[in-house]
Amino acid sequence: MSNTDKKERSTEAKRGLLSLFAPGHGSDAGRRRKTYGIYSTEELQQLLEYERRRSRRTGEPASLVLCYLNGSSETDRKIRRFVQAITRTVRETDHVGWISEHEVGVVLSGTPTEHAVHLAAELKASGLMTEEDLSVQRL
């Protein structure tokens, strides 16, 4: 592969990564319910894969906190309150988005699962989630 080809592939890869952070990006935009200002399912899946690769490459830990929204808590007002609470709680470097229609995920870069349980405990203490609705996983 020539240097020109390598540069073009590198530029395309960077452009693809930067497009993750563009407003309104995502193939499911407009088809599913509101995103409430957090990443769409497609965007979060791409960020998860990026964090997994980064973690493997650097050896730095990364965790995922899953928040299951059950049917009774899915009113617009409750979802909005939940999203506001979670985005106030996480660090600027963490990523919050939809895993599925009923699950929100928080990707915690550079955080071992032992420390990620603290976020789960804060969410439980807030009264917005129960212990059964929270799961912490290593990436």
Order of alpha helices (4+ residues) and beta strands (2+ residues): alpha-alpha-beta-alpha-beta-beta-alpha-beta
